[in-house]
Amino acid sequence: MIHFAVIAPPFHSHVRAMEALASELLARGHRVTVVQQADVAAILRHPRLGFAQVGAGSHPPGSLRAVIDRAARPGGPWGIRRVIADMASATDMFCREAPAVLRSIGAECVIADQMEPGGGLVAEYLGLPFVSVACALPVNREALVPLPVMPWRYRATPWGEQLNLHSSGVYDRAMQAHAKVISRHAAAFGLPPRQRLDECLSPLLQLSQTTPGFDFPRTALPGYFHGIGPLRSALTDEPAMTIPVATGRPFVFASLGTLQGDRFGLFQRIAEACRDLDVQLLIAHCGRLDWRQEQRLLKAGASWVTDFAPQRAVLARADAVVTHAGLNTVLDALEAGVPSLALPIAFDQPGVAARVVHAGVGLKLDPRLASRRRIVQGLRRLLREPDFAQRARLLGDEVRAAGGAPRAAQLIEAALGVESPALQRAEHG
């Protein structure tokens, strides 16, 4: 049995993906402890998943809400600087406090989200093996691959390489506050110099929810990098869809994720567009809208409005999805063979949207320019042109075959040279 410590950002999509992986490791007989600030304990669901607190002074109970609100609406340059400062503060917290915590709980291996470099830094400092997991788009850099936050298409040309080089420089300058924290703690830990997320990845095993067919072409990934598809709980663990979708009329699902679900104006334009197209629309706002706003969306053209919906069950019935281009939603759509109308808002969503277009599994619109008319035009194409759904189904075959959490757990055990205690017990009666 191995005791794994999980270190990841405190955001819903990252926590749920890591929890699905943790659940698989627990089922295989291992022990797993999430290391995070106090507020994260309340959103964990698995009863056997351990929790160890860090940041009692710097990130006390109740402080996560402000971090989430800043991430949900970063706004202009000053807002983005505050989000980067939050990232730097979290990494500093882990580097200051996680070493003692990991020693005290007896952690033997770290599972570190690529977006939290503190996980890799602390593991290296303690001499622990660690696994890097890309819950968002991979941060692994290549000359011809735009950074995840960049919105443009893949260009295998010298001009494309120069564009990526210059944009990476701009990004790195914007991330200086985070880079300084990474550099300072790497030096304090006696590690080789580093400043960037991609310089804190595991030399043992790297896992990515993004499958090769959905990503831009890559040529420099290490042999221990594996695209394992969505890290999700089993479908049998998720509730069924209960809304009465009528046959004979297209059904569209709209979700802007757990952070951006308060974009009422954008939802309203989506609802009006679906009314113009005479299609059924389910909106899931992830608890970010109130009852009055829900009623206004119903009047605007939505058939149903809810806080949360069983996303995979809904997508199994949907003909198209309107999404913020969050990686989890797009992968779930591909798994169901459903084309996407991507409206990227922040973080790696522009990069996800660019990959949606590159793979031919959907279209993208700038949400600031996504008028009712343009949404109508985009949805009409997705619903009427069969090639989008056909390509989504083909890529969905790859996503479903990638293995998900079970394969991730197998790869982790193989990298560590251990077997599943649960399987050993079953084999020996």
ChimeraX attribute file (.defattr): number of C-alpha atoms within 10 A of each C-alpha:
attribute: neighborCount
match mode: 1-to-1
recipient: residues
	/A:1	15
	/A:2	20
	/A:3	18
	/A:4	25
	/A:5	29
	/A:6	27
	/A:7	27
	/A:8	25
	/A:9	20
	/A:10	20
	/A:11	16
	/A:12	16
	/A:13	19
	/A:14	19
	/A:15	21
	/A:16	19
	/A:17	25
	/A:18	24
	/A:19	23
	/A:20	20
	/A:21	26
	/A:22	28
	/A:23	24
	/A:24	23
	/A:25	27
	/A:26	23
	/A:27	17
	/A:28	20
	/A:29	18
	/A:30	18
	/A:31	20
	/A:32	25
	/A:33	21
	/A:34	24
	/A:35	24
	/A:36	24
	/A:37	26
	/A:38	19
	/A:39	17
	/A:40	19
	/A:41	17
	/A:42	7
	/A:43	12
	/A:44	16
	/A:45	11
	/A:46	12
	/A:47	7
	/A:48	13
	/A:49	16
	/A:50	18
	/A:51	19
	/A:52	18
	/A:53	18
	/A:54	21
	/A:55	20
	/A:56	13
	/A:57	9
	/A:58	13
	/A:59	18
	/A:60	14
	/A:61	14
	/A:62	11
	/A:63	13
	/A:64	17
	/A:65	11
	/A:66	11
	/A:67	17
	/A:68	18
	/A:69	13
	/A:70	17
	/A:71	21
	/A:72	19
	/A:73	17
	/A:74	18
	/A:75	14
	/A:76	8
	/A:77	10
	/A:78	10
	/A:79	14
	/A:80	17
	/A:81	17
	/A:82	16
	/A:83	21
	/A:84	20
	/A:85	17
	/A:86	19
	/A:87	21
	/A:88	22
	/A:89	18
	/A:90	26
	/A:91	22
	/A:92	22
	/A:93	20
	/A:94	23
	/A:95	26
	/A:96	16
	/A:97	15
	/A:98	24
	/A:99	17
	/A:100	14
	/A:101	17
	/A:102	22
	/A:103	11
	/A:104	10
	/A:105	15
	/A:106	13
	/A:107	20
	/A:108	19
	/A:109	21
	/A:110	27
	/A:111	28
	/A:112	29
	/A:113	28
	/A:114	31
	/A:115	25
	/A:116	23
	/A:117	31
	/A:118	29
	/A:119	30
	/A:120	28
	/A:121	27
	/A:122	26
	/A:123	25
	/A:124	19
	/A:125	16
	/A:126	15
	/A:127	11
	/A:128	14
	/A:129	19
	/A:130	29
	/A:131	25
	/A:132	26
	/A:133	29
	/A:134	21
	/A:135	25
	/A:136	23
	/A:137	23
	/A:138	21
	/A:139	19
	/A:140	20
	/A:141	18
	/A:142	16
	/A:143	18
	/A:144	22
	/A:145	23
	/A:146	25
	/A:147	23
	/A:148	21
	/A:149	18
	/A:150	20
	/A:151	18
	/A:152	19
	/A:153	16
	/A:154	18
	/A:155	16
	/A:156	12
	/A:157	10
	/A:158	11
	/A:159	11
	/A:160	17
	/A:161	18
	/A:162	13
	/A:163	16
	/A:164	23
	/A:165	18
	/A:166	11
	/A:167	16
	/A:168	18
	/A:169	11
	/A:170	11
	/A:171	14
	/A:172	15
	/A:173	11
	/A:174	15
	/A:175	19
	/A:176	17
	/A:177	18
	/A:178	23
	/A:179	18
	/A:180	16
	/A:181	21
	/A:182	26
	/A:183	17
	/A:184	15
	/A:185	22
	/A:186	22
	/A:187	13
	/A:188	11
	/A:189	15
	/A:190	10
	/A:191	13
	/A:192	9
	/A:193	13
	/A:194	18
	/A:195	21
	/A:196	18
	/A:197	19
	/A:198	15
	/A:199	18
	/A:200	22
	/A:201	26
	/A:202	25
	/A:203	14
	/A:204	16
	/A:205	22
	/A:206	28
	/A:207	24
	/A:208	24
	/A:209	27
	/A:210	24
	/A:211	22
	/A:212	18
	/A:213	15
	/A:214	24
	/A:215	20
	/A:216	19
	/A:217	14
	/A:218	13
	/A:219	10
	/A:220	10
	/A:221	12
	/A:222	12
	/A:223	9
	/A:224	13
	/A:225	17
	/A:226	21
	/A:227	24
	/A:228	24
	/A:229	28
	/A:230	27
	/A:231	25
	/A:232	22
	/A:233	18
	/A:234	12
	/A:235	11
	/A:236	7
	/A:237	8
	/A:238	13
	/A:239	12
	/A:240	14
	/A:241	16
	/A:242	10
	/A:243	11
	/A:244	7
	/A:245	18
	/A:246	9
	/A:247	7
	/A:248	7
	/A:249	11
	/A:250	18
	/A:251	23
	/A:252	26
	/A:253	23
	/A:254	22
	/A:255	24
	/A:256	25
	/A:257	23
	/A:258	20
	/A:259	22
	/A:260	19
	/A:261	21
	/A:262	20
	/A:263	15
	/A:264	17
	/A:265	11
	/A:266	19
	/A:267	24
	/A:268	22
	/A:269	21
	/A:270	29
	/A:271	29
	/A:272	23
	/A:273	26
	/A:274	25
	/A:275	18
	/A:276	13
	/A:277	15
	/A:278	13
	/A:279	20
	/A:280	21
	/A:281	27
	/A:282	24
	/A:283	27
	/A:284	25
	/A:285	26
	/A:286	18
	/A:287	14
	/A:288	16
	/A:289	17
	/A:290	11
	/A:291	11
	/A:292	9
	/A:293	17
	/A:294	22
	/A:295	13
	/A:296	15
	/A:297	23
	/A:298	19
	/A:299	14
	/A:300	18
	/A:301	23
	/A:302	27
	/A:303	20
	/A:304	18
	/A:305	21
	/A:306	14
	/A:307	17
	/A:308	14
	/A:309	21
	/A:310	14
	/A:311	18
	/A:312	21
	/A:313	17
	/A:314	22
	/A:315	23
	/A:316	15
	/A:317	16
	/A:318	22
	/A:319	24
	/A:320	26
	/A:321	26
	/A:322	27
	/A:323	24
	/A:324	29
	/A:325	30
	/A:326	27
	/A:327	22
	/A:328	22
	/A:329	23
	/A:330	27
	/A:331	26
	/A:332	22
	/A:333	27
	/A:334	27
	/A:335	24
	/A:336	25
	/A:337	26
	/A:338	28
	/A:339	30
	/A:340	34
	/A:341	26
	/A:342	28
	/A:343	25
	/A:344	24
	/A:345	20
	/A:346	19
	/A:347	18
	/A:348	21
	/A:349	24
	/A:350	25
	/A:351	25
	/A:352	30
	/A:353	32
	/A:354	26
	/A:355	25
	/A:356	24
	/A:357	18
	/A:358	17
	/A:359	18
	/A:360	19
	/A:361	28
	/A:362	29
	/A:363	23
	/A:364	24
	/A:365	17
	/A:366	14
	/A:367	15
	/A:368	10
	/A:369	11
	/A:370	17
	/A:371	17
	/A:372	18
	/A:373	13
	/A:374	15
	/A:375	24
	/A:376	20
	/A:377	13
	/A:378	21
	/A:379	26
	/A:380	15
	/A:381	16
	/A:382	22
	/A:383	18
	/A:384	10
	/A:385	11
	/A:386	11
	/A:387	16
	/A:388	23
	/A:389	25
	/A:390	16
	/A:391	19
	/A:392	25
	/A:393	20
	/A:394	15
	/A:395	24
	/A:396	26
	/A:397	15
	/A:398	18
	/A:399	27
	/A:400	18
	/A:401	14
	/A:402	21
	/A:403	18
	/A:404	25
	/A:405	26
	/A:406	21
	/A:407	19
	/A:408	25
	/A:409	21
	/A:410	18
	/A:411	19
	/A:412	21
	/A:413	16
	/A:414	13
	/A:415	15
	/A:416	16
	/A:417	8
	/A:418	12
	/A:419	17
	/A:420	20
	/A:421	17
	/A:422	15
	/A:423	13
	/A:424	12
	/A:425	10
	/A:426	9
	/A:427	8
	/A:428	6
	/A:429	6
